[in-house]
Every structure is written in structure tokens, then in C-alpha cells.
Amino acid sequence: MKWTKYLALATILVLLVGCGKDEGNAEKAGAAIDSAVDRARDAIEDMDGDGPMEDAGEAIDDAYSAAKETTADVLASAKEDGTKALDSAKASSQQLLDDVAKKAEETRLKAKAAMEKD
């Protein structure tokens, strides 16, 4: 009986050593899950706290703000240019009116002088 115990013990040891070498389906699935969890953990650690959608939203907000500021600058510049052009046109119109009035006065004086001669 002694030898049967040793034989059983040796058989169990051989089976246990053999089990360690070949991975079964469950062990392979467990390893795949562990690998996926590790990759997910690494990806989360690599993130700066914001997800890709939040980063995209921030980029869109920044672009909108820049466009809004640029539009406001363009409108302010156009308003300033328009005001300058209007002021220049007013000054030119006033100068033209003054010139016309001066010529009219000169013509009136010439006409009066001609009438006085006759």
C-alpha cells in the first residue's frame, strides 16, 4: 500500500506540472481580460483629464471666440473707415458749397458792376 500512495502522489505531481505548461481556454480568456484592463488603465492614465470630445469642444469654442473677436475688430475698423469717409465727404461738400457761393458772389458783383456801367 505504501507504493500506491507514492504512485498516486507521483501521478498527481506529474498532472500538476503538466497543467502549468498548457493554458486552457478559461486561462487564456483571463489573460486577455487582464491585458485589456491594463491597456484601458494605461489609456486612462495617459489622458489629461479631458476626453477627446471635450478637447474637440474646447477647440471649437476657441475658434468661435477668435472668429467673434476678428469679426468685432473688422466691424469696428469698417465703422471707423466709414466715419472718416463721411467726415471727408462732408468737408468736401462744404468746401464745394463755399466755392460755389464764392463764385456766385463774384458773378453777382460782376453783373452788378456791368449794370452800373450801362
C-alpha positions as CSV (number, residue, x, y, z in Angstrom):
1,M,0.0,0.0,0.0
2,K,2.9,2.2,0.6
3,W,4.0,2.1,-3.0
4,T,0.4,3.0,-4.2
5,K,0.5,6.2,-2.2
6,Y,3.8,7.1,-3.8
7,L,2.5,6.2,-7.2
8,A,-0.7,8.3,-6.6
9,L,1.4,11.2,-5.3
10,A,3.8,11.0,-8.4
11,T,0.8,10.9,-10.7
12,I,-0.7,14.0,-9.1
13,L,2.6,15.8,-9.3
14,V,3.0,14.9,-13.0
15,L,-0.5,16.1,-13.7
16,L,0.1,19.4,-11.8
17,V,3.3,20.0,-13.6
18,G,1.6,19.3,-16.9
19,C,-1.3,21.7,-16.1
20,G,1.1,24.6,-15.7
21,K,2.5,24.3,-19.2
22,D,-0.7,24.3,-21.3
23,E,-3.1,27.1,-20.8
24,G,-6.8,26.2,-21.0
25,N,-9.5,28.4,-22.6
26,A,-10.5,29.9,-19.3
27,E,-6.9,30.8,-18.5
28,K,-6.4,32.3,-22.0
29,A,-9.6,34.4,-21.6
30,G,-8.5,35.6,-18.2
31,A,-5.1,36.7,-19.6
32,A,-6.9,38.5,-22.4
33,I,-9.1,40.3,-19.9
34,D,-6.1,41.2,-17.8
35,S,-4.4,42.6,-20.8
36,A,-7.4,44.7,-21.8
37,V,-7.8,46.0,-18.3
38,D,-4.1,47.0,-18.3
39,R,-4.4,48.8,-21.7
40,A,-7.5,50.6,-20.5
41,R,-5.8,51.7,-17.3
42,D,-2.8,52.9,-19.3
43,A,-5.1,54.9,-21.7
44,I,-6.9,56.5,-18.8
45,E,-3.6,57.4,-17.1
46,D,-2.4,59.0,-20.4
47,M,-5.4,61.2,-20.7
48,D,-5.0,64.8,-19.4
49,G,-8.4,64.6,-17.6
50,D,-10.4,65.6,-20.7
51,G,-11.8,63.2,-23.2
52,P,-11.4,63.6,-26.9
53,M,-14.9,65.1,-27.3
54,E,-14.3,67.7,-24.6
55,D,-11.0,68.6,-26.3
56,A,-12.8,69.0,-29.6
57,G,-15.5,71.1,-27.9
58,E,-12.8,73.4,-26.4
59,A,-11.1,73.7,-29.8
60,I,-14.4,74.7,-31.4
61,D,-15.1,77.3,-28.6
62,D,-11.6,78.8,-29.1
63,A,-12.1,79.0,-32.8
64,Y,-15.5,80.6,-32.3
65,S,-14.1,83.2,-29.9
66,A,-11.3,84.1,-32.2
67,A,-13.7,84.5,-35.1
68,K,-16.0,86.6,-33.0
69,E,-13.1,88.8,-31.9
70,T,-11.9,89.1,-35.5
71,T,-15.4,90.0,-36.7
72,A,-15.8,92.6,-34.0
73,D,-12.4,94.1,-35.0
74,V,-13.4,94.2,-38.7
75,L,-16.7,95.8,-37.9
76,A,-15.1,98.4,-35.7
77,S,-12.5,99.1,-38.4
78,A,-15.2,99.4,-41.0
79,K,-17.2,101.8,-38.8
80,E,-14.1,103.9,-38.3
81,D,-13.3,103.9,-42.0
82,G,-16.9,104.8,-42.8
83,T,-16.9,107.7,-40.3
84,K,-13.7,109.0,-41.8
85,A,-15.1,108.8,-45.3
86,L,-18.3,110.5,-44.2
87,D,-16.4,113.3,-42.5
88,S,-14.2,113.7,-45.6
89,A,-17.3,113.9,-47.8
90,K,-18.9,116.4,-45.5
91,A,-15.8,118.6,-45.6
92,S,-15.5,118.2,-49.4
93,S,-19.2,119.1,-49.8
94,Q,-18.8,122.1,-47.5
95,Q,-15.8,123.2,-49.5
96,L,-17.7,122.8,-52.7
97,L,-20.6,124.8,-51.3
98,D,-18.2,127.5,-50.2
99,D,-16.6,127.6,-53.7
100,V,-20.0,127.8,-55.4
101,A,-21.1,130.6,-53.0
102,K,-17.9,132.5,-53.7
103,K,-18.2,132.1,-57.5
104,A,-21.9,133.2,-57.2
105,E,-20.9,136.2,-55.2
106,E,-18.2,137.1,-57.8
107,T,-20.7,136.6,-60.6
108,R,-23.2,138.8,-58.8
109,L,-20.7,141.5,-58.3
110,K,-19.6,141.4,-61.9
111,A,-23.2,141.6,-63.1
112,K,-23.8,144.5,-60.7
113,A,-20.7,146.3,-62.0
114,A,-21.8,145.7,-65.6
115,M,-25.2,147.1,-64.9
116,E,-23.8,150.1,-63.2
117,K,-21.6,150.8,-66.3
118,D,-24.6,150.8,-68.5
